Amino acid sequence: MPKQPDVENAKRKRVLVVGAGAAGMSCAHHLSEHPEKFDVTLIDAVDYCGGQAFSIPIDKEKHGASWLNQGVQGGSNIFHHTMTMFARQGHHADPVNLQVSFGKDETFWTNVFPTQLLVRHAKEIKRFQTMLSIVRWFEVFFAILPIKWLMKLFFFSDEFTNTVALPMVALFLGTGNATPEVPSIIMERLVTSPTYGMWYPGDKLSVVSNLPPMVVFPNFSIFYEDWRKNLLSRGVNVRLSTELTRVMKRDKMGVVVRTIKRTPVPDSHNPNSAWVERDGADAQAEEVEEEYDELVLCCLADTAKRILTPTASYREKKILGSTKFSDDITVTHSDAEYMKRHYENFYNPDQSVTSLSGVDQSSRIEMAKKSFKPMYYIKEYPEDRSKLEMCFDCTNYQAQFPPEVAFENHVFQTIFLNKGRDGHLWSIDEIDKSKIIRQDWWHQLCHSFTHYIFVIPFIWLLQGHKHTRYAAAWTLVNAHEVAVMSGIAAAVDLGAQYPEDLERDQFALLSFRLYYLLTYGRWYRKKAAKEGPGKDWASGLYGSVYQGPGKTNEERTIWREEMKKDASTS
């Protein structure tokens, strides 16, 4: 028999939030602001909170830091909601200026200094900037056109498309090997938008020459554990290692679901259960029926479709089933020799040039000689240069590491993409197994143009239908900020209040309003007083640059804080 609500909670709306990642935690948090309205239960099949955002332990004596963020590492200054949530739990992000290294040998280029490749494609680089201007002017016609078709339409060479254009976009949102199918508007806005354009402004000489100001995140395992404890103190029933196997009924009386109790594994990353795949774990677990008034699915779209199947409508099956995913693996390692074989890690005078189209570039060369420290890499496979391998030098990127660490002790994350289609291209077996720290499989959203034709425009038709709402990054683009906003949107749609301080942050409010309009079909109306916290958090053009709590102004503040903490305890 389904579990029945007690009399004390009978007047409150019983809400089940499925998934304790950024979206689920955010939804539960904002519902818990109204204990008189909501009785909130948050579940996840794994034994930790954070979803794809978590940290792993590493050897501090060797690598210079005791932990590493896995899955999600950093973001943009436009992540106002994310950094506000950091502040609410006593954490902060640190700034960093992003350096990239794309390609190898004759196909190498970077945003730090000009290379031979840029000289070879000087004419195409100028045409590229012109093309982006045209796309900007006639955006309504080009927006959904896949990048691969746009580049052919404007007669760009395969080498320029594969070694210059695609890596620029693959970095954003980690679109990886789906990048050729990504809508053209994403590439265009990355260069032309003064607010969230990573490569703004474009450069007619070297494609891009800016060092994008980014932020890197705090220890995610500690942050999410602090957030979990905060939710418990607010009365949220957080049940980890609890999996929703299927939704049995959704009608005017509410929702009936079935759950199982999972067996936690030592690292908390419980494997798929027998309800997900044949020969899965916990096959003997007993399903328990539970009743709720509302259901918020903060999980991947294909997962939502699977668990809804007994009650899913044709519309739900069609929209949720139109999302595309690939299976990728991240190998965290310290194999410096692998990095040297496949990537450009250091300044090389033989690859640099001192001028582009007669314009002196010596100042960039001098800077590169002193401080070229790439953080993000792209490798094109020689067999098919439209297929990519991505990599992070986490030591150069993440803020808990010292500024100087011997290269052989750096920690890298190499990401091999789309096993089903491109696994035959992978060089994963070349990584020294003795230097592998961890391997993680991901079921990643493909930002194909079809996602923006068949999924995004119709999500609002699903929200609230049969007491069910959807909150996750796949509802727009794969970013931590979108996940946080989606959780808030679900809570607001159920009757929670949008935070007053964020409402006074003009950019946060605008971002939320546009997201809420797109995914719920409604415009959020302001309710907070004009004066108060949040009013001065938005700076820069259109208020896009976050200057509120939850973000420091100095790089590697996290490292310095941990150094002080170690000194005080020694």
C-alpha positions in Angstrom: 0.0 0.0 0.0 1.2 3.6 -0.7 2.6 5.5 2.3 0.0 7.9 3.6 0.7 11.5 4.7 0.3 12.3 8.4 -2.3 14.7 9.6 0.1 17.5 10.4 1.3 17.7 6.8 -2.1 17.2 5.2 -2.5 20.9 4.4 0.9 21.2 2.8 1.6 20.3 -0.8 3.7 17.1 -0.8 6.4 17.6 -3.5 8.8 14.8 -4.6 12.0 16.2 -6.2 13.9 13.5 -8.1 17.6 14.1 -8.5 19.9 15.9 -6.1 22.1 17.7 -8.6 22.1 21.5 -9.1 18.5 21.6 -10.3 17.1 19.4 -7.6 19.0 21.0 -4.8 17.9 24.5 -6.0 14.3 23.4 -6.3 14.2 21.9 -2.9 16.0 24.9 -1.4 13.5 27.4 -2.7 10.5 25.3 -1.8 11.9 25.0 1.7 11.7 28.8 2.1 7.9 28.2 2.5 7.6 25.4 5.1 3.9 26.3 5.6 3.2 25.5 2.0 5.4 22.6 1.0 6.4 19.2 2.5 9.5 18.5 0.4 11.2 15.1 -0.3 14.4 15.0 -2.3 15.8 11.7 -3.5 18.7 10.5 -5.6 19.9 7.0 -6.7 23.5 7.8 -5.7 24.8 8.4 -2.2 25.8 12.0 -2.5 24.4 15.3 -3.6 25.7 17.3 -6.6 25.0 15.0 -9.6 27.7 15.6 -12.2 29.4 18.1 -9.8 31.6 16.4 -7.3 35.2 16.3 -6.0 37.7 13.5 -5.7 40.7 13.2 -3.4 44.2 13.4 -4.9 47.8 13.1 -3.6 48.6 16.6 -2.2 52.3 15.8 -1.7 52.6 15.0 -5.4 50.1 17.4 -7.0 50.0 20.3 -4.7 46.3 20.0 -3.8 44.3 17.4 -1.9 41.2 17.5 -4.0 40.0 18.0 -7.6 36.6 19.0 -9.0 35.2 16.4 -11.4 32.5 16.8 -14.0 31.9 20.5 -13.5 34.9 22.8 -13.0 34.0 26.4 -13.8 31.8 28.8 -15.5 31.2 32.4 -16.5 30.7 35.7 -14.8 27.1 35.6 -16.0 26.4 32.7 -13.5 24.7 35.0 -11.0 22.4 32.3 -9.6 25.2 29.8 -9.1 27.5 32.2 -7.3 24.6 33.4 -5.1 24.1 29.8 -4.0 27.8 29.5 -3.2 27.5 32.5 -1.0 24.4 31.2 0.8 26.4 28.1 1.9 29.6 30.1 2.8 31.6 29.3 -0.4 33.0 31.2 -3.3 34.3 31.0 -6.8 37.6 32.4 -7.9 38.3 34.4 -11.2 40.6 33.0 -13.9 41.6 34.2 -17.4 41.1 31.3 -19.7 44.0 30.1 -22.0 43.4 27.5 -24.6 45.6 25.2 -26.8 43.9 23.9 -29.9 45.4 21.4 -32.3 49.0 20.0 -32.6 52.0 20.9 -34.7 50.9 22.5 -38.0 47.3 22.8 -36.8 48.0 24.4 -33.5 46.6 27.8 -32.4 45.8 29.6 -29.2 44.1 32.7 -27.9 47.4 33.7 -26.2 49.7 34.3 -29.2 49.5 34.0 -33.0 50.7 30.9 -34.8 51.6 29.7 -38.3 48.1 28.3 -38.7 46.6 31.7 -38.4 48.9 33.1 -41.1 47.9 30.2 -43.4 44.2 31.1 -43.0 44.5 34.9 -42.8 41.9 35.4 -45.6 39.4 32.9 -44.1 39.8 34.5 -40.6 38.7 37.9 -42.1 35.8 36.3 -43.9 34.8 34.4 -40.7 34.3 37.7 -38.9 32.3 39.1 -41.8 30.2 35.9 -41.9 29.4 36.3 -38.1 28.3 39.8 -38.7 26.0 38.7 -41.4 24.6 35.9 -39.2 24.0 38.5 -36.5 22.1 40.8 -38.8 19.9 38.0 -40.2 19.9 35.9 -37.1 16.3 34.8 -37.5 17.2 33.0 -40.7 20.5 31.4 -39.6 19.8 30.7 -35.9 19.0 27.0 -36.1 21.2 26.2 -39.1 23.9 23.6 -38.1 27.4 25.0 -38.0 28.6 22.4 -40.5 26.1 23.7 -43.1 26.8 27.4 -42.3 30.5 26.9 -42.9 29.9 25.1 -46.3 27.4 27.8 -47.2 30.1 30.5 -46.9 32.7 28.2 -48.6 35.2 27.8 -45.7 37.8 25.1 -46.1 37.6 21.8 -44.2 40.8 22.6 -42.3 39.6 26.0 -41.1 36.2 24.6 -40.1 37.7 21.6 -38.2 40.7 23.2 -36.6 39.5 26.8 -35.9 35.7 27.1 -35.9 34.6 23.8 -34.2 37.1 23.9 -31.3 35.9 27.5 -30.5 32.4 26.1 -29.9 33.3 22.7 -28.5 34.8 24.5 -25.5 31.5 26.2 -24.7 29.2 23.8 -22.9 31.4 20.9 -23.8 29.5 20.2 -27.0 32.3 17.9 -28.1 31.7 15.7 -31.2 28.1 17.1 -31.6 29.6 20.5 -32.4 29.1 20.3 -36.2 25.3 19.9 -35.5 25.2 22.7 -33.0 22.9 25.7 -34.1 24.9 28.5 -35.7 23.5 31.1 -33.3 25.6 29.6 -30.5 28.8 30.1 -32.5 27.8 33.6 -33.6 26.8 34.7 -30.1 30.1 33.4 -28.6 31.9 36.0 -30.7 29.4 38.8 -31.1 27.6 39.0 -27.8 29.1 41.5 -25.3 27.4 39.8 -22.4 27.9 36.1 -22.7 30.2 35.9 -25.7 33.3 34.0 -24.5 35.3 35.2 -27.5 33.9 38.7 -27.7 35.1 40.8 -29.4 36.3 38.8 -32.4 39.6 39.5 -34.0 40.0 39.8 -37.8 43.6 39.0 -37.5 43.8 36.0 -35.1 40.1 34.9 -34.8 40.2 35.6 -31.0 42.8 37.3 -28.9 41.1 37.9 -25.6 41.6 35.9 -22.4 38.0 35.2 -21.4 37.4 36.1 -17.8 35.9 33.0 -16.2 35.3 31.6 -12.7 36.4 28.3 -11.2 34.3 26.6 -8.6 34.9 25.7 -4.9 35.2 22.1 -3.6 31.9 20.7 -4.9 31.7 17.8 -2.6 32.0 20.0 0.5 29.7 22.7 -1.0 26.9 20.2 -1.8 27.3 18.4 1.5 26.9 21.8 3.3 23.9 22.4 1.1 22.4 19.0 2.0 22.8 19.7 5.7 21.2 23.1 5.2 18.2 21.5 3.5 17.8 19.0 6.4 17.8 21.9 8.9 15.0 23.5 6.8 12.9 20.3 7.1 13.6 18.8 3.7 13.5 15.0 3.7 16.7 14.2 1.8 16.9 10.5 1.0 20.1 9.4 -0.9 20.6 5.9 -2.3 16.9 6.0 -3.1 15.8 5.4 -6.7 12.5 6.2 -8.4 11.9 3.2 -10.5 8.6 4.2 -12.1 5.6 6.5 -11.9 2.5 4.4 -11.5 -0.2 7.0 -11.6 -0.8 10.7 -12.2 -4.3 12.0 -11.9 -6.3 14.7 -10.1 -5.6 13.0 -6.8 -1.8 13.4 -7.3 1.1 11.2 -8.1 1.9 7.6 -7.1 5.5 6.5 -7.6 7.6 3.4 -6.8 11.0 3.6 -5.2 13.7 1.2 -4.1 16.5 1.5 -1.5 19.9 1.3 -3.2 23.0 -0.3 -1.6 25.7 2.5 -1.2 29.1 1.8 -2.7 32.4 3.1 -1.1 32.8 6.1 -3.4 29.0 6.9 -3.2 28.6 6.6 -7.0 26.1 3.8 -7.0 26.0 1.9 -10.3 22.9 1.6 -12.5 20.3 -0.6 -10.9 18.5 -3.6 -12.4 15.6 -1.2 -13.2 17.9 0.7 -15.6 19.9 -2.0 -17.3 20.0 -5.8 -17.5 22.4 -7.3 -14.9 22.2 -4.0 -12.9 22.7 -3.7 -9.2 20.1 -4.3 -6.4 18.0 -6.7 -8.4 16.5 -8.0 -5.2 15.4 -4.6 -3.9 11.8 -4.3 -3.0 9.7 -1.5 -4.6 7.7 0.7 -2.3 4.8 2.8 -3.4 4.6 6.4 -2.2 2.0 9.2 -2.8 2.7 12.9 -3.5 0.8 15.9 -4.8 3.5 17.1 -7.2 6.5 15.7 -9.0 9.6 17.6 -10.1 12.0 15.5 -12.4 15.5 16.9 -12.1 17.1 14.2 -14.2 18.0 13.6 -17.8 15.2 13.6 -20.4 15.7 10.0 -21.4 15.6 9.0 -17.7 12.4 11.0 -17.2 10.8 9.3 -20.3 11.7 5.9 -18.9 10.3 6.3 -15.4 7.2 8.0 -16.8 6.5 5.3 -19.4 3.5 3.7 -17.6 1.7 7.1 -17.5 3.4 9.1 -20.2 1.3 10.8 -22.8 2.2 10.8 -26.5 3.4 14.4 -26.2 5.7 13.6 -23.3 7.2 10.6 -25.1 7.7 12.6 -28.3 9.3 15.7 -26.7 11.4 13.8 -24.1 12.4 11.2 -26.7 13.7 13.8 -29.1 16.7 14.6 -26.9 20.0 13.0 -28.0 22.8 11.8 -25.7 26.3 10.4 -26.1 28.4 8.2 -23.8 31.7 9.9 -22.9 34.5 9.0 -20.5 36.7 11.3 -18.6 40.1 9.9 -17.6 41.7 11.9 -14.8 45.5 11.2 -14.9 49.0 12.6 -14.5 50.5 11.2 -17.7 52.6 14.2 -18.8 54.1 12.2 -21.7 50.6 11.6 -23.2 50.0 15.3 -23.0 53.3 16.1 -24.8 52.5 13.6 -27.6 49.0 14.9 -28.3 48.9 18.5 -27.3 50.9 21.8 -27.2 51.6 22.6 -23.6 54.4 25.2 -23.8 55.4 28.2 -25.8 57.3 27.2 -28.9 59.1 30.0 -30.9 59.0 27.8 -34.0 55.2 27.9 -34.0 54.7 31.6 -33.2 54.7 34.6 -35.6 55.6 38.2 -34.8 53.1 39.8 -37.1 49.7 39.1 -38.7 48.8 40.9 -42.0 51.6 43.4 -41.2 50.3 44.1 -37.7 53.0 43.7 -35.0 52.2 40.9 -32.4 55.4 41.2 -30.3 53.6 42.1 -27.1 51.5 39.0 -27.2 54.6 36.9 -27.9 56.4 38.4 -24.9 53.5 37.6 -22.7 53.3 34.1 -24.0 57.0 33.5 -23.3 56.4 34.4 -19.6 52.9 33.0 -18.9 51.5 30.6 -21.5 49.7 28.1 -19.3 47.0 26.4 -21.3 44.0 25.2 -19.3 41.7 23.8 -22.0 42.8 21.7 -25.0 41.3 20.3 -28.2 42.8 17.5 -30.3 41.5 16.7 -33.7 41.8 13.1 -34.8 44.0 12.8 -37.9 41.6 10.2 -39.4 38.7 12.6 -39.1 39.4 16.2 -38.0 35.8 16.9 -37.4 36.0 14.5 -34.4 37.6 15.9 -31.2 39.2 14.9 -28.0 39.0 17.4 -25.2 41.2 17.9 -22.2 41.8 20.1 -19.1 45.0 20.9 -17.4 43.3 21.1 -14.0 46.5 22.3 -12.3 46.6 25.4 -14.5 42.8 25.9 -14.2 41.4 25.0 -10.8 42.0 27.5 -7.9 43.1 25.1 -5.2 46.5 24.3 -6.9 49.7 26.4 -6.3 50.7 28.8 -9.1 53.8 26.7 -9.9 53.8 22.9 -10.1 56.2 20.7 -12.0 54.5 19.7 -15.3 55.0 16.0 -14.6 52.9 16.4 -11.5 50.0 18.2 -13.2 46.6 16.6 -13.1 44.8 16.3 -16.4 41.3 15.3 -17.4 41.1 13.9 -20.9 37.6 13.4 -22.3 36.9 10.8 -24.9 33.6 11.5 -26.7 30.7 9.5 -28.1 31.9 5.9 -27.7 29.1 4.4 -29.8 30.1 6.4 -32.9 33.7 7.5 -32.4 35.2 5.0 -30.0 37.4 3.6 -32.8 39.3 6.9 -32.9 40.1 7.1 -29.3 43.7 7.0 -28.0 42.7 6.1 -24.5 44.9 3.1 -24.4 48.0 5.3 -24.8 47.5 6.8 -21.3 49.8 5.1 -18.8 47.5 3.1 -16.6 49.8 3.6 -13.6 49.1 7.3 -13.8 45.3 7.1 -14.1 43.6 8.6 -11.0 40.0 7.9 -11.9 37.7 7.2 -14.8 34.1 8.4 -15.0 31.5 7.7 -17.7 29.0 10.5 -18.6 25.7 10.4 -20.4 26.0 13.8 -22.1 23.4 15.9 -23.9 24.2 16.5 -27.6 23.4 20.2 -28.4 22.2 19.2 -31.9 20.1 21.7 -33.9 17.3 19.1 -33.6 17.2 19.8 -29.8 16.3 23.4 -30.6 13.6 22.4 -33.1 11.9 19.4 -31.4 12.5 19.9 -27.7 13.2 23.4 -26.4 10.2 25.2 -28.1 7.8 22.6 -26.6 8.9 22.1 -23.0 6.4 24.6 -21.8 3.6 22.3 -23.0 4.9 19.6 -20.5 5.4 21.8 -17.4 2.7 21.2 -14.8 1.0 18.6 -17.0 -0.3 15.7 -14.7 1.4 17.4 -11.7 4.8 17.0 -13.3 7.6 19.5 -13.9 11.0 19.2 -15.4 14.1 21.0 -14.1 17.6 20.2 -15.6 20.2 21.8 -17.8 18.8 19.9 -20.9 15.8 22.2 -20.8 18.0 24.8 -22.5 21.8 24.4 -22.6 24.2 22.2 -20.6 25.4 24.6 -17.9 25.4 24.6 -14.1 23.7 28.0 -14.1 20.8 26.7 -16.3 20.4 23.8 -13.9 20.2 26.1 -10.9 17.7 28.4 -12.7 15.6 25.5 -13.8 15.2 24.4 -10.2 14.2 27.8 -9.0 11.7 28.0 -11.9 10.0 24.8 -10.9 9.8 26.0 -7.3 8.3 29.4 -8.4 5.8 27.6 -10.7 4.7 25.6 -7.7 4.2 28.7 -5.6 7.5 29.6 -4.1 9.0 33.1 -4.2 11.9 34.1 -6.4 14.6 35.4 -4.1 14.3 39.1 -3.5 18.1 39.8 -3.7 18.3 38.1 -7.1 15.2 40.0 -8.2 17.2 43.3 -7.5 20.1 41.9 -9.6 19.0 43.1 -13.0 20.9 40.5 -15.0 19.8 37.6 -12.8 16.2 38.7 -13.0 16.3 39.1 -16.8 17.9 35.7 -17.2 15.3 34.1 -15.0 12.4 35.9 -16.7 13.6 34.7 -20.2 14.1 31.2 -19.0 10.7 31.1 -17.3 9.0 32.5 -20.3 10.7 29.9 -22.6 10.1 26.8 -20.5 6.8 27.7 -18.8 5.3 30.1 -21.2 4.8 32.8 -18.5 6.5 36.1 -17.7 7.6 36.5 -14.1 6.4 39.7 -12.5 8.6 41.6 -10.0 7.5 41.5 -6.4 10.5 42.7 -4.3 11.1 46.2 -3.1 13.6 48.2 -5.1 16.0 48.8 -2.3 17.9 46.1 -0.5 20.6 43.4 -1.0 21.3 42.5 -4.6 20.9 46.0 -6.1 24.6 46.4 -6.7 25.5 42.8 -7.7 25.2 43.4 -11.4 28.0 45.3 -13.1 29.4 45.7 -16.7 27.3 45.9 -19.8 23.6 45.1 -19.1 24.7 44.0 -15.6 26.1 40.7 -16.9 29.3 40.7 -14.8 28.5 39.4 -11.3 30.0 41.4 -8.4 28.0 40.0 -5.5 28.9 37.6 -2.7 30.1 34.1 -3.7 32.9 35.4 -5.9 36.4 36.7 -5.1 38.4 39.2 -7.1 41.8 37.5 -6.9 42.9 34.3 -8.6 43.7 31.2 -6.5 42.2 32.6 -3.4 41.0 29.1 -2.5 44.7 27.9 -2.6 45.8 30.7 -0.3 42.9 30.0 2.1 43.8 26.4 2.3 47.5 27.3 2.9 46.5 29.4 5.8 44.2 26.7 7.2 47.0 24.1 6.9 49.4 26.5 8.7 47.0 27.1 11.5 46.5 23.4 12.2 50.2 22.4 11.9 
